[in-house]
């Protein structure tokens, strides 16, 4: 996995439903909990993305992944997030001159406002993916994709399933930060594939672990710390201890039947 240089977004307001504790300063809320651009490039290279295709980018956050999909692959991207206000992403997209290819949207993920079969592809890169592993949910997402279209996800994951293993989270505070309170939802590749293969409307194409993904995650957390953004400090210490033995990212791609 290529560790693409990440950016710390500017001026990103969040709604009251933000998963971050409200006491955290604004720079913390502006920073993604994971290296979105690097993961988007990794997933994009696993899919057959092409110029002009309509792509839904779920949990896009500050739209950095959406901008990459538009710039690197030429896609038209609907940048959908449940927390980031679309106005901030509109400004960011305008800054890079991609307002004709990236369209910021806002809303929950279980009540999407799109027509059936509208998209050529749906991608989801984020921690919330692990909370929606049921095959019925992926059948729900598939309805927005054309027959023959693609689905792809990347999520924090366990490299292996050990009896009684719990992800360590040393020194956590403020409701355990951006990821700690949800780490119990992290799954293995086998778990993901087993659930996806039960879905009626998709066909699993490929899956696996993101090679060296934990290194990019650690590098990203360190880069934030150097800028004075320390909400990923517990994650950073966990990754330094674990070194990819148990913690990383899982990816999976599928085709709409």
C-alpha positions in Angstrom: 0.0 0.0 0.0 1.3 3.4 -1.0 1.4 5.9 1.9 0.1 8.9 0.1 0.7 12.1 1.9 -2.5 13.0 3.8 -3.8 16.5 4.4 -5.4 18.0 7.5 -8.6 19.7 6.2 -9.4 23.2 7.2 -12.7 24.6 8.5 -14.8 21.5 8.6 -17.8 22.0 10.8 -19.6 18.9 12.2 -23.2 18.4 13.3 -24.2 17.6 16.8 -24.3 13.9 15.9 -20.5 13.9 15.4 -18.9 10.7 16.9 -16.2 12.9 18.4 -16.6 14.1 22.0 -17.9 17.7 21.9 -15.1 18.8 24.3 -12.4 18.0 21.6 -11.0 21.1 19.8 -12.0 21.9 16.3 -8.6 20.7 14.7 -9.3 17.3 16.1 -12.8 17.2 14.6 -11.4 18.2 11.3 -9.0 15.3 11.1 -10.1 11.9 9.8 -9.4 8.9 12.1 -7.6 7.1 9.3 -5.5 7.8 6.2 -8.5 8.3 3.8 -6.6 9.3 0.7 -4.2 6.4 0.9 -7.0 3.9 1.5 -9.0 5.4 -1.4 -6.1 5.0 -3.8 -5.6 1.4 -2.6 -9.3 0.5 -3.1 -9.6 2.4 -6.4 -6.8 0.3 -7.8 -8.6 -2.9 -6.8 -11.7 -1.8 -8.7 -12.4 -1.1 -12.4 -13.0 2.6 -12.1 -13.1 4.7 -15.2 -13.7 8.3 -16.3 -17.2 9.5 -16.2 -18.7 6.8 -14.0 -21.0 7.8 -11.2 -19.6 6.8 -7.8 -21.1 7.1 -4.3 -18.4 7.7 -1.6 -20.0 6.9 1.8 -18.5 8.3 5.0 -16.4 10.6 2.9 -15.6 12.9 5.9 -13.8 16.0 4.6 -14.2 14.6 1.0 -10.5 14.0 0.5 -11.2 10.4 -0.7 -13.9 11.8 -3.1 -11.5 14.4 -4.5 -9.0 11.6 -5.1 -11.6 9.4 -6.9 -12.5 12.3 -9.1 -8.9 13.5 -9.8 -7.1 10.1 -10.1 -9.9 8.1 -11.8 -12.0 10.8 -13.5 -15.2 9.7 -11.8 -18.2 11.8 -10.9 -18.4 11.5 -7.1 -21.3 12.0 -4.7 -19.5 12.7 -1.4 -21.9 11.5 1.2 -21.3 11.9 5.0 -23.5 11.8 8.1 -21.4 14.2 10.1 -19.6 16.7 7.9 -21.7 19.6 6.7 -21.8 19.7 2.9 -21.1 23.5 2.8 -17.5 22.9 4.1 -16.9 20.2 1.5 -18.3 22.4 -1.3 -15.7 25.0 -0.4 -12.9 22.4 -0.3 -14.0 20.9 -3.7 -14.1 24.4 -5.2 -10.5 25.1 -4.0 -9.2 22.2 -6.1 -11.4 23.0 -9.1 -13.5 19.8 -9.1 -16.9 21.3 -8.4 -18.2 19.8 -11.7 -17.1 16.2 -10.6 -17.6 16.1 -6.7 -21.0 16.7 -5.2 -21.1 16.9 -1.4 -24.2 15.4 0.3 -25.3 14.9 3.8 -27.5 12.3 5.5 -27.6 9.0 7.3 -26.4 5.8 5.6 -29.6 3.8 6.1 -31.9 6.3 4.4 -30.0 7.3 1.2 -31.8 9.7 -1.1 -30.8 8.2 -4.4 -32.6 6.5 -7.2 -32.3 2.7 -7.7 -29.6 1.8 -10.1 -28.2 5.4 -10.3 -24.6 4.6 -9.5 -21.9 2.6 -11.3 -20.1 2.0 -8.0 -20.4 2.5 -4.3 -17.4 2.7 -2.0 -17.3 2.9 1.8 -14.0 3.6 3.6 -14.4 4.1 7.4 -15.0 2.7 10.8 -18.8 2.7 10.5 -18.5 -0.1 7.9 -17.8 -2.6 10.6 -21.1 -1.7 12.4 -23.0 -2.7 9.3 -21.7 -6.1 8.3 -25.1 -7.8 8.0 -25.6 -9.1 4.5 -29.0 -7.4 4.4 -27.3 -4.1 4.6 -25.2 -4.8 1.6 -28.3 -5.8 -0.4 -29.7 -2.4 0.6 -26.6 -0.6 -0.7 -26.7 -2.7 -3.9 -30.1 -1.3 -4.9 -28.4 2.0 -5.7 -25.9 0.3 -8.1 -26.6 -0.7 -11.7 -26.5 -4.4 -12.6 -22.9 -5.2 -13.2 -21.8 -2.3 -11.1 -19.3 -2.4 -8.3 -19.1 -2.2 -4.5 -16.0 -1.8 -2.5 -15.2 -1.3 1.2 -12.2 -0.7 3.5 -12.6 -1.0 7.3 -10.4 -1.3 10.3 -10.1 -5.0 11.0 -8.5 -7.8 13.0 -5.8 -9.7 11.2 -6.8 -12.8 13.0 -9.3 -14.0 15.5 -7.8 -15.0 18.8 -10.0 -16.4 21.6 -10.4 -13.7 24.3 -8.4 -11.1 22.4 -9.4 -7.4 22.9 -7.8 -4.5 21.1 -5.6 -2.6 23.6 -6.2 1.1 23.9 -3.6 2.5 26.4 -4.1 6.0 27.8 -7.5 6.6 26.2 -9.7 9.4 27.3 -12.7 11.4 26.1 -14.9 8.4 25.4 -11.7 6.7 24.0 -11.3 9.1 21.2 -12.2 8.7 17.5 -12.0 4.9 17.2 -11.7 3.3 20.7 -15.3 3.1 21.5 -16.1 1.3 18.2 -13.1 -1.1 18.0 -15.3 -3.9 19.3 -17.0 -3.9 15.8 -13.7 -4.7 14.0 -14.0 -8.0 12.1 -11.7 -10.4 10.2 -11.6 -11.0 6.5 -13.3 -14.4 7.0 -16.2 -12.7 8.9 -16.6 -10.1 6.2 -16.6 -12.6 3.3 -19.0 -15.0 5.1 -21.5 -12.2 5.5 -21.2 -10.7 2.0 -21.6 -14.1 0.4 -25.0 -14.4 2.1 -26.3 -11.3 0.3 -28.7 -12.1 -2.5 -27.9 -9.2 -4.9 -24.1 -9.1 -4.9 -21.3 -11.4 -5.9 -18.1 -11.2 -3.9 -15.1 -10.7 -6.3 -12.1 -10.4 -4.0 -11.1 -9.6 -0.5 -8.0 -9.4 1.7 -5.9 -7.5 4.1 -4.4 -4.1 3.2 -0.7 -4.8 2.9 1.3 -2.6 5.3 -1.9 -0.7 6.0 -1.0 -0.4 9.7 2.2 1.4 8.8 0.3 4.0 6.8 -2.1 4.3 9.7 0.8 4.8 12.2 2.5 7.3 9.9 -0.7 9.3 9.6 -1.3 9.3 13.3 2.3 10.5 13.9 1.8 13.3 11.3 -1.2 14.5 13.1 0.6 14.5 16.4 3.4 16.6 14.8 0.7 19.2 14.0 -0.6 19.3 17.5 -3.6 17.0 16.9 -3.3 14.2 19.5 -6.7 12.5 19.6 -5.2 9.5 17.8 -2.5 9.1 20.5 -4.1 5.9 22.0 -4.3 4.4 18.5 -0.7 5.4 17.8 0.5 3.6 20.9 -1.6 0.6 20.1 -0.2 0.3 16.5 3.4 0.7 17.8 2.8 -2.2 20.2 0.9 -4.4 17.8 3.0 -3.7 14.6 0.4 -5.3 12.3 0.1 -8.6 14.1 -3.6 -8.1 15.0 -4.7 -4.7 13.7 -5.0 -3.3 10.2 -7.5 -2.9 7.4 -9.6 -5.3 5.5 -10.9 -4.7 1.9 -13.5 -6.3 -0.2 -15.0 -5.8 -3.7 -18.2 -7.1 -5.1 -20.4 -6.9 -8.2 -24.1 -6.1 -8.4 -25.9 -9.1 -9.9 
